[in-house]
């Protein structure tokens, strides 16, 4: 069975920039919506935590939307952080990078945070811990924007939604022989949760006003605010 991409694999990293555009419906719009939701609460000189910042795609969008924001970018892949620096170019001067996980991020407090296309790689208990750690690092009222794979976990709905995702288009370089093989790999390797469970995790961490703002086949996005 073909593997899902490894972000420490140089070939996978080199192909990353084109991957999300092909795999995630409305990818560019998702990034801009996240920036808009951050700006609803964050000041013009805000400091924003970006978890899963490797590649630098959302960092670049946010930095261009808000010229006075500064960012803390965290990612466990050194290769992906190098790619982020290349993606950002001169905008890199406004980003402080941290190689690691949420525990390696500064204590803050931050004016907002995002975690895009990352949480679906984490098992449920680790996801709960990470969301709670993000909450702890935010100022009161600060927004947290997340988006990732989130789809029904009961059959036949699970396979139906994954078949729709597979039809939308795999990432470049993934050597799946068929859509069925791609679906099987996701079921085996990706610890995705249902939308109901994802919302529950945000609320139990303490986030209020949790609201869905994005949906694209198997992907969902929410915004919540620190109490």
ROMAR-53993 format. One line per field, with one value per residue (C-alpha): residue number from 1; residue in one letter; x, y, z. Coordinates in Angstrom, 1 decimal. Example, Ala and Ser with C-alpha at 12.3 -4.5 7.8 and 13.67 -1.06 7.14 Angstrom:
BEGIN
seq c(1, 2) .
type c(a, s) .
px c(12.3, 13.7) .
py c(-4.5, -1.1) .
pz c(7.8, 7.1) .
This chain:
BEGIN
seq c(1, 2, 3, 4, 5, 6, 7, 8, 9, 10, 11, 12, 13, 14, 15, 16, 17, 18, 19, 20, 21, 22, 23, 24, 25, 26, 27, 28, 29, 30, 31, 32, 33, 34, 35, 36, 37, 38, 39, 40, 41, 42, 43, 44, 45, 46, 47, 48, 49, 50, 51, 52, 53, 54, 55, 56, 57, 58, 59, 60, 61, 62, 63, 64, 65, 66, 67, 68, 69, 70, 71, 72, 73, 74, 75, 76, 77, 78, 79, 80, 81, 82, 83, 84, 85, 86, 87, 88, 89, 90, 91, 92, 93, 94, 95, 96, 97, 98, 99, 100, 101, 102, 103, 104, 105, 106, 107, 108, 109, 110, 111, 112, 113, 114, 115, 116, 117, 118, 119, 120, 121, 122, 123, 124, 125, 126, 127, 128, 129, 130, 131, 132, 133, 134, 135, 136, 137, 138, 139, 140, 141, 142, 143, 144, 145, 146, 147, 148, 149, 150, 151, 152, 153, 154, 155, 156, 157, 158, 159, 160, 161, 162, 163, 164, 165, 166, 167, 168, 169, 170, 171, 172, 173, 174, 175, 176, 177, 178, 179, 180, 181, 182, 183, 184, 185, 186, 187, 188, 189, 190, 191, 192, 193, 194, 195, 196, 197, 198, 199, 200, 201, 202, 203, 204, 205, 206, 207, 208, 209, 210, 211, 212, 213, 214, 215, 216, 217, 218, 219, 220, 221, 222, 223, 224, 225, 226, 227) .
type c(x, x, x, x, x, x, x, x, x, x, x, x, x, x, x, x, x, x, x, x, x, x, x, x, x, x, x, x, x, x, x, x, x, x, x, x, x, x, x, x, x, x, x, x, x, x, x, x, x, x, x, x, x, x, x, x, x, x, x, x, x, x, x, x, x, x, x, x, x, x, x, x, x, x, x, x, x, x, x, x, x, x, x, x, x, x, x, x, x, x, x, x, x, x, x, x, x, x, x, x, x, x, x, x, x, x, x, x, x, x, x, x, x, x, x, x, x, x, x, x, x, x, x, x, x, x, x, x, x, x, x, x, x, x, x, x, x, x, x, x, x, x, x, x, x, x, x, x, x, x, x, x, x, x, x, x, x, x, x, x, x, x, x, x, x, x, x, x, x, x, x, x, x, x, x, x, x, x, x, x, x, x, x, x, x, x, x, x, x, x, x, x, x, x, x, x, x, x, x, x, x, x, x, x, x, x, x, x, x, x, x, x, x, x, x, x, x, x, x, x, x, x, x, x, x, x, x) .
px c(0.0, 1.3, 2.2, 0.8, 3.5, 6.3, 7.3, 10.9, 11.2, 13.0, 10.9, 7.6, 8.7, 9.7, 6.2, 4.3, 3.6, 1.4, -0.2, -2.7, -4.1, -5.0, -6.2, -8.1, -11.2, -11.0, -7.5, -6.6, -10.0, -9.5, -6.3, -7.8, -10.9, -8.5, -6.8, -10.1, -11.2, -8.0, -8.3, -11.8, -10.2, -6.4, -5.0, -2.9, 0.3, -0.8, 1.4, 0.0, 0.9, 0.9, 1.1, 2.1, 3.8, 6.0, 5.8, 4.9, 1.8, -0.6, 2.2, 2.7, -1.0, -1.4, 1.8, 0.6, -2.9, -1.6, 1.8, 2.3, 1.6, 4.4, 4.3, 5.6, 5.8, 6.1, 6.6, 8.3, 9.9, 13.2, 12.9, 9.4, 10.6, 13.4, 10.7, 8.7, 11.7, 12.0, 8.2, 8.3, 11.3, 11.7, 8.6, 10.6, 11.9, 8.5, 8.5, 10.2, 10.5, 10.5, 11.5, 9.3, 5.7, 3.4, 5.5, 8.4, 6.3, 6.7, 4.2, 2.7, 0.2, -0.7, -3.4, -4.5, -3.6, -4.1, -3.6, -4.4, -4.2, -2.3, -4.6, -5.8, -2.3, -2.7, -4.5, -7.5, -5.7, -2.7, -5.1, -6.9, -3.7, -2.4, -5.7, -5.6, -1.9, -2.9, -5.8, -3.3, -1.1, -3.8, -5.0, -8.7, -10.9, -8.2, -9.4, -8.1, -8.7, -8.4, -9.1, -8.3, -9.8, -13.0, -15.7, -18.2, -16.5, -19.5, -20.0, -21.2, -20.8, -17.1, -16.3, -18.7, -16.9, -13.5, -14.4, -15.4, -12.1, -10.3, -12.1, -11.1, -7.5, -4.5, -1.4, 1.4, 3.7, 1.4, 1.6, -1.8, -2.9, -6.5, -8.9, -9.8, -6.1, -6.0, -9.2, -7.7, -4.5, -6.3, -8.5, -5.4, -3.0, -4.9, -6.5, -9.3, -12.3, -16.0, -17.0, -19.0, -15.9, -13.7, -16.1, -16.3, -12.5, -12.5, -15.3, -13.8, -10.5, -12.4, -13.1, -16.4, -18.5, -17.2, -18.5, -18.0, -16.7, -15.5, -16.4, -15.0, -15.7, -13.7, -12.3, -13.9, -12.8, -13.8, -13.1, -13.4, -12.3, -10.5, -12.8) .
py c(0.0, 3.5, 5.7, 9.1, 11.8, 12.2, 15.8, 14.8, 13.3, 15.9, 14.9, 15.3, 18.6, 19.8, 18.9, 20.4, 23.8, 22.4, 19.7, 21.6, 23.5, 20.2, 18.4, 21.0, 22.5, 26.3, 26.3, 29.9, 31.1, 29.1, 30.9, 34.3, 33.5, 32.5, 35.8, 37.7, 35.8, 36.5, 40.3, 40.4, 40.3, 40.9, 44.4, 45.9, 45.0, 41.5, 38.5, 35.3, 31.7, 29.5, 25.8, 23.6, 26.5, 24.4, 25.4, 29.0, 29.2, 30.7, 32.7, 34.4, 35.1, 36.5, 38.6, 40.2, 40.9, 42.5, 44.3, 44.9, 41.5, 39.3, 35.6, 32.6, 29.6, 26.1, 22.9, 19.5, 19.2, 21.2, 20.6, 22.2, 25.2, 25.7, 25.7, 28.2, 30.6, 30.2, 30.8, 33.9, 35.6, 39.1, 38.5, 36.0, 38.9, 39.1, 35.4, 33.6, 29.9, 27.1, 23.6, 21.2, 20.9, 23.0, 22.4, 24.2, 27.3, 30.4, 30.8, 33.9, 35.3, 35.5, 37.6, 34.7, 31.3, 29.0, 25.3, 24.5, 21.0, 19.7, 18.3, 15.4, 13.8, 13.6, 10.9, 12.1, 12.4, 14.2, 16.5, 17.3, 18.2, 20.3, 22.3, 22.9, 24.1, 26.5, 27.8, 28.4, 30.5, 32.9, 36.2, 36.4, 36.8, 35.7, 33.6, 30.1, 29.0, 25.3, 23.4, 19.8, 16.5, 15.9, 13.6, 11.0, 7.9, 5.5, 3.5, 4.0, 7.7, 7.5, 5.8, 8.0, 11.2, 9.7, 8.7, 12.3, 13.5, 10.9, 12.1, 15.7, 14.9, 13.3, 15.3, 15.2, 12.3, 10.0, 6.6, 5.3, 2.7, 3.6, 5.7, 2.7, 2.3, 6.0, 5.6, 2.5, 4.3, 7.3, 5.0, 3.1, 6.0, 9.1, 9.5, 11.7, 12.4, 13.3, 17.0, 16.5, 15.2, 18.0, 20.6, 18.9, 19.0, 22.8, 23.4, 21.2, 23.0, 26.2, 27.9, 29.7, 30.7, 27.7, 28.1, 26.3, 28.7, 26.3, 23.0, 21.3, 17.6, 15.9, 19.1, 21.3, 24.6, 26.2, 29.4, 29.6, 32.2, 32.0, 32.8) .
pz c(0.0, -0.9, 2.0, 2.8, 2.3, 4.8, 5.5, 6.2, 2.7, 0.5, -2.6, -0.7, 0.6, -2.9, -4.1, -1.1, -2.5, -5.4, -3.2, -1.1, -4.0, -5.7, -2.7, -0.7, -2.2, -2.1, -0.6, -1.3, -0.1, 3.1, 3.9, 3.2, 5.4, 8.2, 7.9, 8.0, 11.1, 12.9, 12.0, 13.6, 17.0, 16.5, 16.5, 13.7, 15.5, 16.6, 17.4, 15.8, 16.6, 13.5, 14.4, 11.5, 9.8, 7.5, 3.8, 4.8, 2.6, 5.2, 6.8, 3.5, 3.0, 6.6, 6.3, 3.0, 4.4, 7.6, 7.2, 10.9, 12.3, 13.6, 13.7, 15.6, 13.3, 14.7, 12.8, 13.6, 10.1, 9.6, 5.9, 5.8, 7.8, 5.3, 2.6, 4.6, 4.6, 0.8, 0.4, 2.5, 1.0, 2.5, 4.7, 6.8, 8.9, 10.6, 11.6, 14.4, 13.7, 16.2, 15.2, 17.2, 18.5, 20.6, 23.7, 21.9, 21.2, 23.5, 26.3, 24.6, 25.2, 21.5, 19.9, 17.7, 16.4, 13.5, 12.8, 9.2, 7.7, 10.7, 13.4, 11.4, 11.7, 15.5, 17.5, 19.5, 22.9, 21.5, 19.6, 22.8, 24.6, 21.7, 21.5, 25.3, 25.0, 22.3, 24.4, 27.3, 25.1, 23.9, 25.3, 26.4, 23.4, 21.0, 18.0, 17.1, 13.6, 12.6, 9.4, 8.6, 7.4, 9.4, 8.1, 9.4, 10.9, 10.4, 7.3, 4.6, 5.0, 5.7, 2.5, 0.5, 1.7, 1.1, -2.4, -3.1, -1.8, -3.9, -7.0, -6.3, -6.9, -5.0, -4.2, -6.8, -6.5, -4.5, -6.1, -5.4, -8.0, -7.7, -5.7, -3.6, -2.6, -1.6, 0.5, 2.2, 3.0, 4.6, 6.7, 7.9, 8.4, 9.2, 12.6, 11.4, 13.6, 13.0, 12.8, 16.0, 17.8, 16.5, 17.8, 21.1, 21.5, 20.9, 23.4, 26.0, 25.8, 26.7, 23.4, 23.1, 20.1, 18.1, 14.6, 11.3, 8.6, 5.9, 4.4, 1.4, 0.9, 3.8, 5.1, 7.8, 9.4, 12.7, 14.6, 18.4, 20.9, 24.2, 27.1) .
